[in-house]
Each structure stands twice: as structure tokens, then as C-alpha cells.
């Protein structure tokens, strides 16, 4: 375990934290407070809080936070709190604190979700039985899209998120946003870049194609099996979408495009998935999921391909930072080669998708 996970007193001093919990989270109980590290890394640390009743979790930046981590924790707390009265599957937020004098950093306390999460480290048992086999496995993506439908149907202004993010001209900003991200790696990491086959065709298509009519709503920002928890027992039902630190206000169909990027494609049935995070063989096609999403949200299915291409463009531009970091010696060379293959595959596939549409 890293040093982050050992220094519990630095992460959550019992005395000050107990006093704050007494005043702000009575739902946790009144017994002696016990803490333990549930997960910890360079971005955020998650601690279990137990006072003898129902355990909860505390989320805070590490003791040496990366840039923006403290602001990100409070943004996440705000959106979770706003979602509390909705039917969107999410961890209930019981309270947040921006006073760094309490435990040394901003934090929030949320529900400890009862459910199972995909085991991404074990290729033999990726899902909790019976979801490790058909037909139960087939329902997992639909359960996730059920959550996206509920999220897309939330009136973000009515729940107090009218000033959360910058929704105006969201779609118009996207290509510059992510192409600029890609260019920034030269200044950040001294990375001169490389030729990405399919990138130019993708950028050109996005810049010159007709934009869909923008619908404003809440975007989770990182929809995928690593950020999902499911209820016990069939059928597949979403217990909570977690890790909301990238959430914003924009067009929520982008979440669908992002999630379905690695799914089977009805227009390309022979497509292979050499670098996919999950094996999509027994999953529905991306078009099935798109039709299901549109039926639940009233969106136009004709807009889906545009969001699918934008999501792939975004993912390719983002993931290239792993290649840049490996070139700079920050990450192992093998990690750089792995992500290099993923990015190459993303842009090549997207260029083929665009060609099939012509």
C-alpha cells in the first residue's frame, strides 16, 4: 500500500472530524468513530466511516493534492447533493465541508452503496455471478443506459444547477476544446506529437458537419463500467453511478456516445476489439443502446452518430496524454505503447465510421 493509505490521522483526524459529523451528519450515529481507507490514489482518497450504525464514506483529496483536486471534490459534492431528490442512481450526499481547518482539506460524506462493481483486475470473473454469463451479462449496458436516461431527463435548473458549468454553445466549443487539449501536451510534457491516422479526417468532419440541435442537461463525464455499481441479483439494475468529478452541464447525449464507443456496430459486424476495456461480444450493439436511449429521452436517433464521433475524438485526444507522459519518462514505456495502440485504433475506427456515412 502507498504512504497515502497509511497516515489515517493526517487524512481524517478523529477529534475534529467527529465534532463535524456530530453537527452535520447525525445519520451516521453517535458511537466512537472508526475510519479505514477504502481506496486511495493521486486524485482522491475514499475513507470508510463507521460509528456502529450504517457505515458511510468520506471523499477528499490526498494529502498532497494535484492541481484542481480540492475544487473538484466540492463540485462533486454539489452535484451529488443536487441529485439527492431525483431518481438518478447515485450515492446520497449527506454533507460537505469547504473548511480546510477541519481535516486539512475539503471533503464530503456520502452513502456507502450496497452493490457490486465489475472486477476489472480479474479476467476470469469480471462480473458478479450470474452476470458473468448470458443472458444476464447482456442486460448490464441497458442498466447503465437506464441511468443515463434518468440523468438526461433531470431539469438541472430546477435542482439548483443553473450556474453549474458553461452550457452556452457547448457543442460549438467541443472540437477546439479537445484539439487544444492534444496540442497542450507539447508544453506540459515536451511532447512533439506523432501522426495519428484518421485524426485529420475526424476533426474536419466535426468542424464542417451540421451540429445537432443542442439539448442542455447534466453530463456525468466518464460513463463506463469502472464507474458503475449494480444491485445484487438479476435482472441487471444500476445501484449508483459514481465518480462525478468530470460532470458538467452540456448535451447529455455525449455521455451515450462515450459509453458506446467500444460496443459492437451493426454497420461493421466484423469489427474486432483488440484494445477494448471490456469484451463487448455478449453486449448489445451501440445502435440498440442508442435506440433505447432515444426512446427514453425523446432524442432524435439521427443525432447519435455525431455524438458517437465527437466522443471518440474526445477520447483519442485525452488518452494521448498517456503516450506523452511515457515519452517524458513519467509513465513506463509499456504503458505508453498500450495507450498508443488504443488511440491509433480510436481514430482509425472513427475515420472508417465517417467513410461509411458518406
N, C-alpha and C positions, 0 to 999 in steps of 0.2 A: 504494500500500500504506500501511497505517496505521503509526504510530510503533511499535505493538506488534510488528510483524513485522520491524523493522529492528534493534532492540537485542538481538542474539543473546547478547552477553556478559552482559546483565542477566537474560535468560531462562534461560540454561544456561551458566554459567561452566565452560569446558573442563576446567581443572585439577581442581577439586573433584568435578565430575561424572564425570570419567574414573576417579578414585580410587574413587568409589562403585560405578561399573559394574564395575570390576575385582573388587571384593569381592562384589557381589550378582548381577550378570548376566553370567557368563562366556560364555553362549551368544552374546553379541554379538561376541565375538572380542577380540583384544589389540592391534590396529593403532591408529594415530592416529585420534582421534575427530573426525568431521566432523558438523556439525549444520546444519540448514536448517529453515525454517518451512514446514510442510505446510498448516496452516490456523491462523487466529488471529482472535479476536473478544473481546467483552466478558465472555464466560462462561468459556471455556477456550482455551488455546493448545496446538496439537499440533506437535511438532518431529520431524523425521526424524533418527535416529541411525545413523551408518554408520562401521564400523571395518574395512571391506574384506571382510566376510563376508556375512551376511544382515542387511539394514537392519531396524531396529525403529523404534518411535515412542515419544515421551515426551509425556505429557499433564500439564499443570499450569495453575494459574490465571494470568491476566495479571498484569503487574507491579503494577497497581492493581486488585485483585480486587473483584468485587461481594460483597455480604453472603452468607455461606454457601458461597462458591466453594471455599474450602480444605477444608471438611468434605465437600463434595460430591465432590471428587477422591478422597479417601480412601475414601468409601463406594463409589464406582465401582470402585476398585481391589480392595476387599474382595469385592465380588460377582463380579467377573471372576476373581479368584483361586479363589473357591469353585467356580466353574463349570468350572475347568480340567479336572477329571477326568470331566466329563459329556459327553454328545454334543450339547449345545446349541451351535449355531453362534455363536461369539463370538471376539473377539480374545484369544489366550492372554496372560495377565498374567505377566510374568517377575519382577517385583519392584516394591515400592512403598517410599516414604520419607516419613516424617512429620517428619523433622528439617529445619526451615527453614534451618539453617545451611549445608546443602549447596549449594543453588542459590537460596535465598531464598524458597522456597515448597514445600509438599508436592507430590509428583509420583509418577507410576508409569510403568513401561516395559512396553509390550505389543507383541504381534506386529503387523507391518505386513501387513495382509491382502492376499493376492493375489486380485484380482477386480475387477469393475466395479460402479459405482454409477450409479443413474439421474441423467441430466443435467437437473437441474431448471431450468437457466438457458437452455436451448436448446429451443424449442418444436418445431423441425424434427426433431431427433434426440434424443428424450427418453430412449430406451433404446439400449443397445449392440446393434447388429445381431447375430443376426436377431431379437432380442426387441422390435424396433420395429415388428413386423408379426405378424399372425395366421399360424398358431396359437400361435406361441411366446410372444406377449405374454400370452395367456390364462393361462399357467402361472405368471406372476410372483406373483400373490396366493396361489396354492396353495403356492408355495415358502415364502412368508413364514409362512403358517399352519402349515406343517410345522415351522418353528422354534418357533412358539408352542406347538404340541403337545408338542414335546420339553421346552420350558421348563415347561409345566404339569405334566408327569409327573415332574419332579425332586422328590425328597424334600429340601426345603430344610433340615430339621433335620439330616439325615444328612450334609450337606455343610458344616455348621457355621454356618448362618444362622438358628439358632433365636431369636436375640435381634436379628435384623435387621428393624427396623420394629415396628409395633404391630398384629399381626393380629387381636387380640381385638375382636369386634364391628365389624369393618371395614365391613361393608355398612350397619350402623345409623348409622355416622358420616358416610357419604358426602354426604347431602343437606346437612347442616349444614356440612360441610367446604367445599363448593363454593358454597353460597349465602353463606356467610361470606366467602369469597374475593371474591365480587362486591360485597358491601357494603363491603369494606375499601378499595375504590378511592376512596371519598369522603375518608377520612383520608389516604391515600397521595398522591392527586393532586388533591384538592379537587373531585372529580367527583360531581355530584349524581345521575348516572344518567339513564336515559331509559326510556320504556315499551317493553318487549320483548314483542311479541305472541307468545303461546304459552308464555312463561316460567311464568306462574302455573299454567297447566294442567299443565305438566310437573312442577313442584315438588309440586303437590298429588297428582298421580298417584303419584309416587315415595314420598311420605310415607305414603300410605294403601294402596298395593298390598302384597300379600303378598311378603315377602322370599324370595328363593331360599335353599335351604339352603347355608350358606357353605362353600366349599372353600378351604383355605388353600394358597397356593403363591407362587411368585415372579412379581411383576409387573414387566415392563420399564418401562412408564410412558409411552412415547412411540413406539408402533409405527406405522411408516409408511415409505414408500419413501425419504424422506430419510435414514433411519437404518438402511438395509439395504445390504449388499454381496452380489453374486451371483458364482457361479463362472462361468468362461469356458465358452462353448459350450452348446448345448441338450442336454437339457431344462433348464428353469429350476431352479436349485438354490441354496439360500442358502449363502453363504460365511461371513457373520457378521452378527449384529445388533450395532450399535454405539451409542454414546451412552447409557450405562446410568445416567446421573446421577439420573434420576427413579425408579429401581427401588425396590421395597419388597416387603413381604410382605402379601398380601391375597388376594382372589379373582382368579385369573388370567384368568377369562373377561372381565374388564373390558378387558384388552388386545384381545381379539377384538372387543368392542363398539366400542372406539375405532378400530381399524383398518378395520372395515367400515362406518363411519358414512357415508362418501361413495360406497358401492357402489350398484349398481342393486338395486331392491327388487321382488321378484316380486309383491307386493301393490299396487304402484304403478308399473306399467310405463311410464307416460307422464311420470314424474318427469324434470325437467331438472336440470342440474348447472352453474349459471352461475358458481359460485364454488369449484368443486372444484379441489384442487391438481393432481390427475391426471384425465385424461379416462377415465371408467370404462366407456366404450362397449363395449370388447372384453374387459372383465374379467368374471369370473363374478358372479352375484348374491350379495348378502350372505347369503341363505339357503343357497346352495350351499356357501359357505365355512363357515357355521355347522354345517351337517350334516357336513362333512368334519372340522371341529374336534371335534365331539362324538363322531364315530366313533373318533377317535384318542385321546380323553381319557376316554371313558366318561361325559361330562357329559350332562345332560338337555337336549335341544333346546328344551324348553318354557321353560327359564330364559333363553334367548338374548335374547328381546325386552326383558326387564327390563334386562339389561346394555347392550343397544343404546341404550335410552332414557337410562340413567344416564350412559353415555359421552357422549352428545350434550349432556346437561345440563352435565356437567363441561366439555366443550369450549367451550360457549357462555359459561359463567361465566368461564373462563380467558381466552378471546380478547377479552372486553370490555375487558380492561386496555389493549389497543392503542388502543381508542376513547378510553379515559380519558386515556392518555398524549398522544394527539393533541390532545385538548381542553386539556390542560395545557401544550401547546407543546413537549413532549418529542419527539414524532414529527411528521412532516409531516401536514397536514390530509388529503391524499390517502390516506395510509396509514390514517388513522382512518376515512375513508369506505369504503375497501376492506374493512376488518375489520368495520365496521358492517354491511355487506351480508351478510358471512359469518355473523355472529352472528344477525342477523334471520332468515336462511334456516334456520339450525340449529333455532331454537326454533319457527318456523312449521312446519317439517317434522315436528318431534317431536310437536307438538300434533296434526297430521294422523295421524301414526302411532298415537297413543293413541286417537284417534277411530275409526280403522279396527278397533282391537282390541275395541271395545265391542259 
